[in-house]
Amino acid sequence: MKAIYTPRHRGAILLKKLKRWPSVRQYWVGRVVMIWSGEWDAWWKQDACGYTTDSRLAGRFMFEEAERISHHAGNEKQIEYVPI
């Protein structure tokens, strides 16, 4: 049975959803986001260098960059993009 993940953060979108429905991507282009890892229950830090549970220390990424650096992640990572 496949695990189904829903975004933990309001207004967020799961990488899994973007992979399944690429047309949704157009609504995110040009937005600033933070990257949440459900696997680690933490935010990606700037330059994708580690994780933090403190949202003030989380990296801020243009959506296009966030997608580029995290698109390789599998569904088990539970990656979500959270708009700022």
mmCIF file of the N, C-alpha and C atoms, coordinates in Angstrom:
data_MODEL
# 
_entry.id   MODEL 
# 
loop_
_atom_site.group_PDB 
_atom_site.id 
_atom_site.type_symbol 
_atom_site.label_atom_id 
_atom_site.label_alt_id 
_atom_site.label_comp_id 
_atom_site.label_asym_id 
_atom_site.label_entity_id 
_atom_site.label_seq_id 
_atom_site.pdbx_PDB_ins_code 
_atom_site.Cartn_x 
_atom_site.Cartn_y 
_atom_site.Cartn_z 
_atom_site.occupancy 
_atom_site.B_iso_or_equiv 
_atom_site.pdbx_formal_charge 
_atom_site.auth_seq_id 
_atom_site.auth_comp_id 
_atom_site.auth_asym_id 
_atom_site.auth_atom_id 
_atom_site.pdbx_PDB_model_num 
ATOM 1   N N  . MET A 1 1  ? 0.833  -1.175 0.000   1.00 0.00 ? 1  MET A N  1 
ATOM 2   C CA . MET A 1 1  ? 0.000  0.000  0.000   1.00 0.00 ? 1  MET A CA 1 
ATOM 3   C C  . MET A 1 1  ? 0.881  1.243  0.000   1.00 0.00 ? 1  MET A C  1 
ATOM 4   N N  . LYS A 1 2  ? 0.577  2.196  -0.885  1.00 0.00 ? 2  LYS A N  1 
ATOM 5   C CA . LYS A 1 2  ? 1.365  3.416  -0.974  1.00 0.00 ? 2  LYS A CA 1 
ATOM 6   C C  . LYS A 1 2  ? 1.003  4.371  0.158   1.00 0.00 ? 2  LYS A C  1 
ATOM 7   N N  . ALA A 1 3  ? 2.026  5.027  0.700   1.00 0.00 ? 3  ALA A N  1 
ATOM 8   C CA . ALA A 1 3  ? 1.778  6.051  1.714   1.00 0.00 ? 3  ALA A CA 1 
ATOM 9   C C  . ALA A 1 3  ? 1.300  7.318  1.018   1.00 0.00 ? 3  ALA A C  1 
ATOM 10  N N  . ILE A 1 4  ? 0.344  7.987  1.613   1.00 0.00 ? 4  ILE A N  1 
ATOM 11  C CA . ILE A 1 4  ? -0.155 9.246  1.069   1.00 0.00 ? 4  ILE A CA 1 
ATOM 12  C C  . ILE A 1 4  ? 0.222  10.346 2.046   1.00 0.00 ? 4  ILE A C  1 
ATOM 13  N N  . TYR A 1 5  ? 0.883  11.342 1.513   1.00 0.00 ? 5  TYR A N  1 
ATOM 14  C CA . TYR A 1 5  ? 1.311  12.451 2.347   1.00 0.00 ? 5  TYR A CA 1 
ATOM 15  C C  . TYR A 1 5  ? 0.520  13.688 1.974   1.00 0.00 ? 5  TYR A C  1 
ATOM 16  N N  . THR A 1 6  ? 0.152  14.446 2.953   1.00 0.00 ? 6  THR A N  1 
ATOM 17  C CA . THR A 1 6  ? -0.481 15.734 2.702   1.00 0.00 ? 6  THR A CA 1 
ATOM 18  C C  . THR A 1 6  ? 0.457  16.791 3.255   1.00 0.00 ? 6  THR A C  1 
ATOM 19  N N  . PRO A 1 7  ? 0.439  17.983 2.678   1.00 0.00 ? 7  PRO A N  1 
ATOM 20  C CA . PRO A 1 7  ? 1.340  19.019 3.176   1.00 0.00 ? 7  PRO A CA 1 
ATOM 21  C C  . PRO A 1 7  ? 1.103  19.308 4.652   1.00 0.00 ? 7  PRO A C  1 
ATOM 22  N N  . ARG A 1 8  ? 2.180  19.466 5.367   1.00 0.00 ? 8  ARG A N  1 
ATOM 23  C CA . ARG A 1 8  ? 2.101  19.777 6.788   1.00 0.00 ? 8  ARG A CA 1 
ATOM 24  C C  . ARG A 1 8  ? 1.870  21.275 7.016   1.00 0.00 ? 8  ARG A C  1 
ATOM 25  N N  . HIS A 1 9  ? 2.303  22.076 6.052   1.00 0.00 ? 9  HIS A N  1 
ATOM 26  C CA . HIS A 1 9  ? 2.251  23.528 6.196   1.00 0.00 ? 9  HIS A CA 1 
ATOM 27  C C  . HIS A 1 9  ? 1.202  24.144 5.286   1.00 0.00 ? 9  HIS A C  1 
ATOM 28  N N  . ARG A 1 10 ? 0.492  25.124 5.803   1.00 0.00 ? 10 ARG A N  1 
ATOM 29  C CA . ARG A 1 10 ? -0.560 25.798 5.045   1.00 0.00 ? 10 ARG A CA 1 
ATOM 30  C C  . ARG A 1 10 ? 0.004  26.429 3.770   1.00 0.00 ? 10 ARG A C  1 
ATOM 31  N N  . GLY A 1 11 ? -0.676 26.195 2.666   1.00 0.00 ? 11 GLY A N  1 
ATOM 32  C CA . GLY A 1 11 ? -0.280 26.790 1.396   1.00 0.00 ? 11 GLY A CA 1 
ATOM 33  C C  . GLY A 1 11 ? 0.863  26.090 0.697   1.00 0.00 ? 11 GLY A C  1 
ATOM 34  N N  . ALA A 1 12 ? 1.373  25.015 1.289   1.00 0.00 ? 12 ALA A N  1 
ATOM 35  C CA . ALA A 1 12 ? 2.520  24.304 0.717   1.00 0.00 ? 12 ALA A CA 1 
ATOM 36  C C  . ALA A 1 12 ? 2.078  23.354 -0.385  1.00 0.00 ? 12 ALA A C  1 
ATOM 37  N N  . ILE A 1 13 ? 3.062  22.963 -1.195  1.00 0.00 ? 13 ILE A N  1 
ATOM 38  C CA . ILE A 1 13 ? 2.815  21.947 -2.220  1.00 0.00 ? 13 ILE A CA 1 
ATOM 39  C C  . ILE A 1 13 ? 3.898  20.880 -2.104  1.00 0.00 ? 13 ILE A C  1 
ATOM 40  N N  . LEU A 1 14 ? 3.480  19.649 -2.250  1.00 0.00 ? 14 LEU A N  1 
ATOM 41  C CA . LEU A 1 14 ? 4.412  18.527 -2.179  1.00 0.00 ? 14 LEU A CA 1 
ATOM 42  C C  . LEU A 1 14 ? 5.138  18.335 -3.500  1.00 0.00 ? 14 LEU A C  1 
ATOM 43  N N  . LEU A 1 15 ? 6.414  18.008 -3.417  1.00 0.00 ? 15 LEU A N  1 
ATOM 44  C CA . LEU A 1 15 ? 7.185  17.662 -4.607  1.00 0.00 ? 15 LEU A CA 1 
ATOM 45  C C  . LEU A 1 15 ? 6.508  16.510 -5.346  1.00 0.00 ? 15 LEU A C  1 
ATOM 46  N N  . LYS A 1 16 ? 5.978  15.577 -4.589  1.00 0.00 ? 16 LYS A N  1 
ATOM 47  C CA . LYS A 1 16 ? 5.278  14.433 -5.168  1.00 0.00 ? 16 LYS A CA 1 
ATOM 48  C C  . LYS A 1 16 ? 4.150  14.894 -6.098  1.00 0.00 ? 16 LYS A C  1 
ATOM 49  N N  . LYS A 1 17 ? 3.415  15.908 -5.685  1.00 0.00 ? 17 LYS A N  1 
ATOM 50  C CA . LYS A 1 17 ? 2.310  16.425 -6.500  1.00 0.00 ? 17 LYS A CA 1 
ATOM 51  C C  . LYS A 1 17 ? 2.842  17.085 -7.770  1.00 0.00 ? 17 LYS A C  1 
ATOM 52  N N  . LEU A 1 18 ? 3.932  17.833 -7.640  1.00 0.00 ? 18 LEU A N  1 
ATOM 53  C CA . LEU A 1 18 ? 4.518  18.481 -8.817  1.00 0.00 ? 18 LEU A CA 1 
ATOM 54  C C  . LEU A 1 18 ? 4.995  17.466 -9.843  1.00 0.00 ? 18 LEU A C  1 
ATOM 55  N N  . LYS A 1 19 ? 5.528  16.358 -9.367  1.00 0.00 ? 19 LYS A N  1 
ATOM 56  C CA . LYS A 1 19 ? 5.987  15.314 -10.288 1.00 0.00 ? 19 LYS A CA 1 
ATOM 57  C C  . LYS A 1 19 ? 4.805  14.668 -11.007 1.00 0.00 ? 19 LYS A C  1 
ATOM 58  N N  . ARG A 1 20 ? 3.708  14.533 -10.299 1.00 0.00 ? 20 ARG A N  1 
ATOM 59  C CA . ARG A 1 20 ? 2.533  13.879 -10.878 1.00 0.00 ? 20 ARG A CA 1 
ATOM 60  C C  . ARG A 1 20 ? 1.726  14.806 -11.788 1.00 0.00 ? 20 ARG A C  1 
ATOM 61  N N  . TRP A 1 21 ? 1.639  16.084 -11.397 1.00 0.00 ? 21 TRP A N  1 
ATOM 62  C CA . TRP A 1 21 ? 0.877  17.067 -12.164 1.00 0.00 ? 21 TRP A CA 1 
ATOM 63  C C  . TRP A 1 21 ? 1.758  18.277 -12.459 1.00 0.00 ? 21 TRP A C  1 
ATOM 64  N N  . PRO A 1 22 ? 2.646  18.180 -13.457 1.00 0.00 ? 22 PRO A N  1 
ATOM 65  C CA . PRO A 1 22 ? 3.588  19.255 -13.755 1.00 0.00 ? 22 PRO A CA 1 
ATOM 66  C C  . PRO A 1 22 ? 2.937  20.590 -14.123 1.00 0.00 ? 22 PRO A C  1 
ATOM 67  N N  . SER A 1 23 ? 1.699  20.575 -14.566 1.00 0.00 ? 23 SER A N  1 
ATOM 68  C CA . SER A 1 23 ? 1.039  21.835 -14.929 1.00 0.00 ? 23 SER A CA 1 
ATOM 69  C C  . SER A 1 23 ? 0.838  22.749 -13.725 1.00 0.00 ? 23 SER A C  1 
ATOM 70  N N  . VAL A 1 24 ? 0.854  22.196 -12.515 1.00 0.00 ? 24 VAL A N  1 
ATOM 71  C CA . VAL A 1 24 ? 0.704  22.986 -11.287 1.00 0.00 ? 24 VAL A CA 1 
ATOM 72  C C  . VAL A 1 24 ? 1.912  23.902 -11.085 1.00 0.00 ? 24 VAL A C  1 
ATOM 73  N N  . ARG A 1 25 ? 3.039  23.513 -11.642 1.00 0.00 ? 25 ARG A N  1 
ATOM 74  C CA . ARG A 1 25 ? 4.297  24.245 -11.489 1.00 0.00 ? 25 ARG A CA 1 
ATOM 75  C C  . ARG A 1 25 ? 4.159  25.719 -11.852 1.00 0.00 ? 25 ARG A C  1 
ATOM 76  N N  . GLN A 1 26 ? 3.385  26.029 -12.873 1.00 0.00 ? 26 GLN A N  1 
ATOM 77  C CA . GLN A 1 26 ? 3.260  27.417 -13.341 1.00 0.00 ? 26 GLN A CA 1 
ATOM 78  C C  . GLN A 1 26 ? 2.801  28.375 -12.248 1.00 0.00 ? 26 GLN A C  1 
ATOM 79  N N  . TYR A 1 27 ? 2.069  27.893 -11.264 1.00 0.00 ? 27 TYR A N  1 
ATOM 80  C CA . TYR A 1 27 ? 1.580  28.756 -10.190 1.00 0.00 ? 27 TYR A CA 1 
ATOM 81  C C  . TYR A 1 27 ? 2.655  29.078 -9.152  1.00 0.00 ? 27 TYR A C  1 
ATOM 82  N N  . TRP A 1 28 ? 3.756  28.365 -9.202  1.00 0.00 ? 28 TRP A N  1 
ATOM 83  C CA . TRP A 1 28 ? 4.825  28.535 -8.216  1.00 0.00 ? 28 TRP A CA 1 
ATOM 84  C C  . TRP A 1 28 ? 6.040  29.285 -8.742  1.00 0.00 ? 28 TRP A C  1 
ATOM 85  N N  . VAL A 1 29 ? 6.182  29.353 -10.052 1.00 0.00 ? 29 VAL A N  1 
ATOM 86  C CA . VAL A 1 29 ? 7.334  30.021 -10.655 1.00 0.00 ? 29 VAL A CA 1 
ATOM 87  C C  . VAL A 1 29 ? 7.404  31.476 -10.180 1.00 0.00 ? 29 VAL A C  1 
ATOM 88  N N  . GLY A 1 30 ? 8.610  31.880 -9.771  1.00 0.00 ? 30 GLY A N  1 
ATOM 89  C CA . GLY A 1 30 ? 8.832  33.252 -9.329  1.00 0.00 ? 30 GLY A CA 1 
ATOM 90  C C  . GLY A 1 30 ? 8.552  33.502 -7.857  1.00 0.00 ? 30 GLY A C  1 
ATOM 91  N N  . ARG A 1 31 ? 8.119  32.487 -7.138  1.00 0.00 ? 31 ARG A N  1 
ATOM 92  C CA . ARG A 1 31 ? 7.817  32.642 -5.712  1.00 0.00 ? 31 ARG A CA 1 
ATOM 93  C C  . ARG A 1 31 ? 9.024  32.246 -4.861  1.00 0.00 ? 31 ARG A C  1 
ATOM 94  N N  . VAL A 1 32 ? 9.110  32.836 -3.695  1.00 0.00 ? 32 VAL A N  1 
ATOM 95  C CA . VAL A 1 32 ? 10.150 32.478 -2.726  1.00 0.00 ? 32 VAL A CA 1 
ATOM 96  C C  . VAL A 1 32 ? 9.557  31.437 -1.782  1.00 0.00 ? 32 VAL A C  1 
ATOM 97  N N  . VAL A 1 33 ? 10.304 30.364 -1.576  1.00 0.00 ? 33 VAL A N  1 
ATOM 98  C CA . VAL A 1 33 ? 9.830  29.263 -0.741  1.00 0.00 ? 33 VAL A CA 1 
ATOM 99  C C  . VAL A 1 33 ? 10.907 28.793 0.229   1.00 0.00 ? 33 VAL A C  1 
ATOM 100 N N  . MET A 1 34 ? 10.458 28.080 1.230   1.00 0.00 ? 34 MET A N  1 
ATOM 101 C CA . MET A 1 34 ? 11.342 27.312 2.098   1.00 0.00 ? 34 MET A CA 1 
ATOM 102 C C  . MET A 1 34 ? 11.064 25.848 1.777   1.00 0.00 ? 34 MET A C  1 
ATOM 103 N N  . ILE A 1 35 ? 12.052 24.996 1.989   1.00 0.00 ? 35 ILE A N  1 
ATOM 104 C CA . ILE A 1 35 ? 11.913 23.572 1.689   1.00 0.00 ? 35 ILE A CA 1 
ATOM 105 C C  . ILE A 1 35 ? 11.813 22.794 3.002   1.00 0.00 ? 35 ILE A C  1 
ATOM 106 N N  . TRP A 1 36 ? 10.737 22.039 3.141   1.00 0.00 ? 36 TRP A N  1 
ATOM 107 C CA . TRP A 1 36 ? 10.528 21.210 4.323   1.00 0.00 ? 36 TRP A CA 1 
ATOM 108 C C  . TRP A 1 36 ? 10.800 19.751 3.982   1.00 0.00 ? 36 TRP A C  1 
ATOM 109 N N  . SER A 1 37 ? 11.532 19.074 4.852   1.00 0.00 ? 37 SER A N  1 
ATOM 110 C CA . SER A 1 37 ? 11.772 17.646 4.704   1.00 0.00 ? 37 SER A CA 1 
ATOM 111 C C  . SER A 1 37 ? 10.956 16.910 5.761   1.00 0.00 ? 37 SER A C  1 
ATOM 112 N N  . GLY A 1 38 ? 9.927  16.198 5.312   1.00 0.00 ? 38 GLY A N  1 
ATOM 113 C CA . GLY A 1 38 ? 9.136  15.409 6.246   1.00 0.00 ? 38 GLY A CA 1 
ATOM 114 C C  . GLY A 1 38 ? 9.930  14.249 6.823   1.00 0.00 ? 38 GLY A C  1 
ATOM 115 N N  . GLU A 1 39 ? 10.896 13.770 6.066   1.00 0.00 ? 39 GLU A N  1 
ATOM 116 C CA . GLU A 1 39 ? 11.738 12.678 6.546   1.00 0.00 ? 39 GLU A CA 1 
ATOM 117 C C  . GLU A 1 39 ? 12.513 13.094 7.800   1.00 0.00 ? 39 GLU A C  1 
ATOM 118 N N  . TRP A 1 40 ? 13.060 14.299 7.779   1.00 0.00 ? 40 TRP A N  1 
ATOM 119 C CA . TRP A 1 40 ? 13.863 14.790 8.900   1.00 0.00 ? 40 TRP A CA 1 
ATOM 120 C C  . TRP A 1 40 ? 13.060 15.707 9.823   1.00 0.00 ? 40 TRP A C  1 
ATOM 121 N N  . ASP A 1 41 ? 11.820 16.004 9.433   1.00 0.00 ? 41 ASP A N  1 
ATOM 122 C CA . ASP A 1 41 ? 10.972 16.892 10.227  1.00 0.00 ? 41 ASP A CA 1 
ATOM 123 C C  . ASP A 1 41 ? 11.705 18.215 10.484  1.00 0.00 ? 41 ASP A C  1 
ATOM 124 N N  . ALA A 1 42 ? 12.287 18.758 9.389   1.00 0.00 ? 42 ALA A N  1 
ATOM 125 C CA . ALA A 1 42 ? 13.112 19.958 9.506   1.00 0.00 ? 42 ALA A CA 1 
ATOM 126 C C  . ALA A 1 42 ? 13.173 20.694 8.168   1.00 0.00 ? 42 ALA A C  1 
ATOM 127 N N  . TRP A 1 43 ? 13.616 21.943 8.240   1.00 0.00 ? 43 TRP A N  1 
ATOM 128 C CA . TRP A 1 43 ? 13.793 22.800 7.067   1.00 0.00 ? 43 TRP A CA 1 
ATOM 129 C C  . TRP A 1 43 ? 15.169 22.603 6.471   1.00 0.00 ? 43 TRP A C  1 
ATOM 130 N N  . TRP A 1 44 ? 15.249 22.748 5.140   1.00 0.00 ? 44 TRP A N  1 
ATOM 131 C CA . TRP A 1 44 ? 16.559 22.784 4.493   1.00 0.00 ? 44 TRP A CA 1 
ATOM 132 C C  . TRP A 1 44 ? 17.205 24.122 4.831   1.00 0.00 ? 44 TRP A C  1 
ATOM 133 N N  . LYS A 1 45 ? 18.497 24.098 5.099   1.00 0.00 ? 45 LYS A N  1 
ATOM 134 C CA . LYS A 1 45 ? 19.235 25.338 5.341   1.00 0.00 ? 45 LYS A CA 1 
ATOM 135 C C  . LYS A 1 45 ? 19.683 25.949 4.012   1.00 0.00 ? 45 LYS A C  1 
ATOM 136 N N  . GLN A 1 46 ? 20.132 27.193 4.090   1.00 0.00 ? 46 GLN A N  1 
ATOM 137 C CA . GLN A 1 46 ? 20.588 27.896 2.883   1.00 0.00 ? 46 GLN A CA 1 
ATOM 138 C C  . GLN A 1 46 ? 21.673 27.099 2.186   1.00 0.00 ? 46 GLN A C  1 
ATOM 139 N N  . ASP A 1 47 ? 21.697 27.177 0.873   1.00 0.00 ? 47 ASP A N  1 
ATOM 140 C CA . ASP A 1 47 ? 22.645 26.434 0.036   1.00 0.00 ? 47 ASP A CA 1 
ATOM 141 C C  . ASP A 1 47 ? 22.498 24.924 0.189   1.00 0.00 ? 47 ASP A C  1 
ATOM 142 N N  . ALA A 1 48 ? 21.338 24.485 0.706   1.00 0.00 ? 48 ALA A N  1 
ATOM 143 C CA . ALA A 1 48 ? 21.056 23.051 0.892   1.00 0.00 ? 48 ALA A CA 1 
ATOM 144 C C  . ALA A 1 48 ? 22.118 22.383 1.754   1.00 0.00 ? 48 ALA A C  1 
ATOM 145 N N  . CYS A 1 49 ? 22.608 23.102 2.751   1.00 0.00 ? 49 CYS A N  1 
ATOM 146 C CA . CYS A 1 49 ? 23.657 22.595 3.636   1.00 0.00 ? 49 CYS A CA 1 
ATOM 147 C C  . CYS A 1 49 ? 23.083 22.224 4.995   1.00 0.00 ? 49 CYS A C  1 
ATOM 148 N N  . GLY A 1 50 ? 22.479 21.063 5.066   1.00 0.00 ? 50 GLY A N  1 
ATOM 149 C CA . GLY A 1 50 ? 21.957 20.580 6.330   1.00 0.00 ? 50 GLY A CA 1 
ATOM 150 C C  . GLY A 1 50 ? 20.514 20.977 6.586   1.00 0.00 ? 50 GLY A C  1 
ATOM 151 N N  . TYR A 1 51 ? 20.080 20.713 7.817   1.00 0.00 ? 51 TYR A N  1 
ATOM 152 C CA . TYR A 1 51 ? 18.694 20.922 8.206   1.00 0.00 ? 51 TYR A CA 1 
ATOM 153 C C  . TYR A 1 51 ? 18.623 21.709 9.510   1.00 0.00 ? 51 TYR A C  1 
ATOM 154 N N  . THR A 1 52 ? 17.469 22.342 9.728   1.00 0.00 ? 52 THR A N  1 
ATOM 155 C CA . THR A 1 52 ? 17.229 23.043 10.980  1.00 0.00 ? 52 THR A CA 1 
ATOM 156 C C  . THR A 1 52 ? 15.750 22.939 11.332  1.00 0.00 ? 52 THR A C  1 
ATOM 157 N N  . THR A 1 53 ? 15.464 22.887 12.609  1.00 0.00 ? 53 THR A N  1 
ATOM 158 C CA . THR A 1 53 ? 14.071 22.895 13.046  1.00 0.00 ? 53 THR A CA 1 
ATOM 159 C C  . THR A 1 53 ? 13.577 24.319 13.292  1.00 0.00 ? 53 THR A C  1 
ATOM 160 N N  . ASP A 1 54 ? 14.476 25.276 13.206  1.00 0.00 ? 54 ASP A N  1 
ATOM 161 C CA . ASP A 1 54 ? 14.145 26.685 13.427  1.00 0.00 ? 54 ASP A CA 1 
ATOM 162 C C  . ASP A 1 54 ? 13.854 27.355 12.084  1.00 0.00 ? 54 ASP A C  1 
ATOM 163 N N  . SER A 1 55 ? 12.624 27.734 11.852  1.00 0.00 ? 55 SER A N  1 
ATOM 164 C CA . SER A 1 55 ? 12.254 28.323 10.562  1.00 0.00 ? 55 SER A CA 1 
ATOM 165 C C  . SER A 1 55 ? 12.997 29.627 10.278  1.00 0.00 ? 55 SER A C  1 
ATOM 166 N N  . ARG A 1 56 ? 13.471 30.305 11.320  1.00 0.00 ? 56 ARG A N  1 
ATOM 167 C CA . ARG A 1 56 ? 14.238 31.541 11.110  1.00 0.00 ? 56 ARG A CA 1 
ATOM 168 C C  . ARG A 1 56 ? 15.591 31.258 10.466  1.00 0.00 ? 56 ARG A C  1 
ATOM 169 N N  . LEU A 1 57 ? 16.091 30.050 10.615  1.00 0.00 ? 57 LEU A N  1 
ATOM 170 C CA . LEU A 1 57 ? 17.381 29.660 10.048  1.00 0.00 ? 57 LEU A CA 1 
ATOM 171 C C  . LEU A 1 57 ? 17.237 28.897 8.733   1.00 0.00 ? 57 LEU A C  1 
ATOM 172 N N  . ALA A 1 58 ? 15.997 28.677 8.315   1.00 0.00 ? 58 ALA A N  1 
ATOM 173 C CA . ALA A 1 58 ? 15.744 27.955 7.062   1.00 0.00 ? 58 ALA A CA 1 
ATOM 174 C C  . ALA A 1 58 ? 16.173 28.792 5.868   1.00 0.00 ? 58 ALA A C  1 
ATOM 175 N N  . GLY A 1 59 ? 16.622 28.106 4.835   1.00 0.00 ? 59 GLY A N  1 
ATOM 176 C CA . GLY A 1 59 ? 16.990 28.793 3.605   1.00 0.00 ? 59 GLY A CA 1 
ATOM 177 C C  . GLY A 1 59 ? 15.769 29.333 2.890   1.00 0.00 ? 59 GLY A C  1 
ATOM 178 N N  . ARG A 1 60 ? 15.975 30.413 2.169   1.00 0.00 ? 60 ARG A N  1 
ATOM 179 C CA . ARG A 1 60 ? 14.935 30.989 1.304   1.00 0.00 ? 60 ARG A CA 1 
ATOM 180 C C  . ARG A 1 60 ? 15.404 30.788 -0.126  1.00 0.00 ? 60 ARG A C  1 
ATOM 181 N N  . PHE A 1 61 ? 14.557 30.176 -0.929  1.00 0.00 ? 61 PHE A N  1 
ATOM 182 C CA . PHE A 1 61 ? 14.930 29.823 -2.287  1.00 0.00 ? 61 PHE A CA 1 
ATOM 183 C C  . PHE A 1 61 ? 13.871 30.314 -3.266  1.00 0.00 ? 61 PHE A C  1 
ATOM 184 N N  . MET A 1 62 ? 14.304 30.732 -4.439  1.00 0.00 ? 62 MET A N  1 
ATOM 185 C CA . MET A 1 62 ? 13.344 30.925 -5.514  1.00 0.00 ? 62 MET A CA 1 
ATOM 186 C C  . MET A 1 62 ? 12.802 29.535 -5.834  1.00 0.00 ? 62 MET A C  1 
ATOM 187 N N  . PHE A 1 63 ? 11.540 29.443 -6.136  1.00 0.00 ? 63 PHE A N  1 
ATOM 188 C CA . PHE A 1 63 ? 10.934 28.136 -6.389  1.00 0.00 ? 63 PHE A CA 1 
ATOM 189 C C  . PHE A 1 63 ? 11.726 27.326 -7.405  1.00 0.00 ? 63 PHE A C  1 
ATOM 190 N N  . GLU A 1 64 ? 12.153 27.978 -8.487  1.00 0.00 ? 64 GLU A N  1 
ATOM 191 C CA . GLU A 1 64 ? 12.876 27.267 -9.536  1.00 0.00 ? 64 GLU A CA 1 
ATOM 192 C C  . GLU A 1 64 ? 14.144 26.613 -9.000  1.00 0.00 ? 64 GLU A C  1 
ATOM 193 N N  . GLU A 1 65 ? 14.865 27.312 -8.117  1.00 0.00 ? 65 GLU A N  1 
ATOM 194 C CA . GLU A 1 65 ? 16.075 26.744 -7.519  1.00 0.00 ? 65 GLU A CA 1 
ATOM 195 C C  . GLU A 1 65 ? 15.712 25.609 -6.565  1.00 0.00 ? 65 GLU A C  1 
ATOM 196 N N  . ALA A 1 66 ? 14.688 25.826 -5.759  1.00 0.00 ? 66 ALA A N  1 
ATOM 197 C CA . ALA A 1 66 ? 14.251 24.800 -4.807  1.00 0.00 ? 66 ALA A CA 1 
ATOM 198 C C  . ALA A 1 66 ? 13.893 23.504 -5.532  1.00 0.00 ? 66 ALA A C  1 
ATOM 199 N N  . GLU A 1 67 ? 13.172 23.645 -6.615  1.00 0.00 ? 67 GLU A N  1 
ATOM 200 C CA . GLU A 1 67 ? 12.792 22.469 -7.399  1.00 0.00 ? 67 GLU A CA 1 
ATOM 201 C C  . GLU A 1 67 ? 14.031 21.795 -8.008  1.00 0.00 ? 67 GLU A C  1 
ATOM 202 N N  . ARG A 1 68 ? 14.944 22.603 -8.515  1.00 0.00 ? 68 ARG A N  1 
ATOM 203 C CA . ARG A 1 68 ? 16.154 22.071 -9.150  1.00 0.00 ? 68 ARG A CA 1 
ATOM 204 C C  . ARG A 1 68 ? 17.003 21.265 -8.162  1.00 0.00 ? 68 ARG A C  1 
ATOM 205 N N  . ILE A 1 69 ? 17.153 21.772 -6.940  1.00 0.00 ? 69 ILE A N  1 
ATOM 206 C CA . ILE A 1 69 ? 18.041 21.104 -5.985  1.00 0.00 ? 69 ILE A CA 1 
ATOM 207 C C  . ILE A 1 69 ? 17.373 19.957 -5.230  1.00 0.00 ? 69 ILE A C  1 
ATOM 208 N N  . SER A 1 70 ? 16.054 19.832 -5.352  1.00 0.00 ? 70 SER A N  1 
ATOM 209 C CA . SER A 1 70 ? 15.373 18.771 -4.602  1.00 0.00 ? 70 SER A CA 1 
ATOM 210 C C  . SER A 1 70 ? 14.588 17.799 -5.471  1.00 0.00 ? 70 SER A C  1 
ATOM 211 N N  . HIS A 1 71 ? 14.567 18.003 -6.773  1.00 0.00 ? 71 HIS A N  1 
ATOM 212 C CA . HIS A 1 71 ? 13.738 17.161 -7.649  1.00 0.00 ? 71 HIS A CA 1 
ATOM 213 C C  . HIS A 1 71 ? 14.128 15.689 -7.641  1.00 0.00 ? 71 HIS A C  1 
ATOM 214 N N  . HIS A 1 72 ? 15.357 15.401 -7.242  1.00 0.00 ? 72 HIS A N  1 
ATOM 215 C CA . HIS A 1 72 ? 15.842 14.018 -7.208  1.00 0.00 ? 72 HIS A CA 1 
ATOM 216 C C  . HIS A 1 72 ? 15.248 13.208 -6.057  1.00 0.00 ? 72 HIS A C  1 
ATOM 217 N N  . ALA A 1 73 ? 14.690 13.897 -5.067  1.00 0.00 ? 73 ALA A N  1 
ATOM 218 C CA . ALA A 1 73 ? 14.203 13.233 -3.855  1.00 0.00 ? 73 ALA A CA 1 
ATOM 219 C C  . ALA A 1 73 ? 13.003 12.339 -4.151  1.00 0.00 ? 73 ALA A C  1 
ATOM 220 N N  . GLY A 1 74 ? 12.984 11.185 -3.531  1.00 0.00 ? 74 GLY A N  1 
ATOM 221 C CA . GLY A 1 74 ? 11.858 10.263 -3.670  1.00 0.00 ? 74 GLY A CA 1 
ATOM 222 C C  . GLY A 1 74 ? 10.690 10.680 -2.781  1.00 0.00 ? 74 GLY A C  1 
ATOM 223 N N  . ASN A 1 75 ? 9.556  10.069 -2.995  1.00 0.00 ? 75 ASN A N  1 
ATOM 224 C CA . ASN A 1 75 ? 8.351  10.408 -2.233  1.00 0.00 ? 75 ASN A CA 1 
ATOM 225 C C  . ASN A 1 75 ? 8.512  10.201 -0.733  1.00 0.00 ? 75 ASN A C  1 
ATOM 226 N N  . GLU A 1 76 ? 9.364  9.257  -0.345  1.00 0.00 ? 76 GLU A N  1 
ATOM 227 C CA . GLU A 1 76 ? 9.559  8.979  1.080   1.00 0.00 ? 76 GLU A CA 1 
ATOM 228 C C  . GLU A 1 76 ? 10.186 10.161 1.824   1.00 0.00 ? 76 GLU A C  1 
ATOM 229 N N  . LYS A 1 77 ? 10.804 11.085 1.085   1.00 0.00 ? 77 LYS A N  1 
ATOM 230 C CA . LYS A 1 77 ? 11.419 12.260 1.719   1.00 0.00 ? 77 LYS A CA 1 
ATOM 231 C C  . LYS A 1 77 ? 10.373 13.293 2.131   1.00 0.00 ? 77 LYS A C  1 
ATOM 232 N N  . GLN A 1 78 ? 9.187  13.217 1.537   1.00 0.00 ? 78 GLN A N  1 
ATOM 233 C CA . GLN A 1 78 ? 8.075  14.098 1.883   1.00 0.00 ? 78 GLN A CA 1 
ATOM 234 C C  . GLN A 1 78 ? 8.467  15.582 1.749   1.00 0.00 ? 78 GLN A C  1 
ATOM 235 N N  . ILE A 1 79 ? 9.110  15.911 0.633   1.00 0.00 ? 79 ILE A N  1 
ATOM 236 C CA . ILE A 1 79 ? 9.537  17.286 0.396   1.00 0.00 ? 79 ILE A CA 1 
ATOM 237 C C  . ILE A 1 79 ? 8.323  18.163 0.095   1.00 0.00 ? 79 ILE A C  1 
ATOM 238 N N  . GLU A 1 80 ? 8.261  19.300 0.753   1.00 0.00 ? 80 GLU A N  1 
ATOM 239 C CA . GLU A 1 80 ? 7.226  20.271 0.430   1.00 0.00 ? 80 GLU A CA 1 
ATOM 240 C C  . GLU A 1 80 ? 7.837  21.660 0.317   1.00 0.00 ? 80 GLU A C  1 
ATOM 241 N N  . TYR A 1 81 ? 7.250  22.443 -0.569  1.00 0.00 ? 81 TYR A N  1 
ATOM 242 C CA . TYR A 1 81 ? 7.668  23.825 -0.775  1.00 0.00 ? 81 TYR A CA 1 
ATOM 243 C C  . TYR A 1 81 ? 6.656  24.712 -0.076  1.00 0.00 ? 81 TYR A C  1 
ATOM 244 N N  . VAL A 1 82 ? 7.176  25.534 0.820   1.00 0.00 ? 82 VAL A N  1 
ATOM 245 C CA . VAL A 1 82 ? 6.309  26.380 1.640   1.00 0.00 ? 82 VAL A CA 1 
ATOM 246 C C  . VAL A 1 82 ? 6.536  27.829 1.228   1.00 0.00 ? 82 VAL A C  1 
ATOM 247 N N  . PRO A 1 83 ? 5.478  28.505 0.751   1.00 0.00 ? 83 PRO A N  1 
ATOM 248 C CA . PRO A 1 83 ? 5.665  29.899 0.321   1.00 0.00 ? 83 PRO A CA 1 
ATOM 249 C C  . PRO A 1 83 ? 5.955  30.821 1.488   1.00 0.00 ? 83 PRO A C  1 
ATOM 250 N N  . ILE A 1 84 ? 6.725  31.841 1.219   1.00 0.00 ? 84 ILE A N  1 
ATOM 251 C CA . ILE A 1 84 ? 7.054  32.841 2.249   1.00 0.00 ? 84 ILE A CA 1 
ATOM 252 C C  . ILE A 1 84 ? 5.972  33.921 2.199   1.00 0.00 ? 84 ILE A C  1 
# 
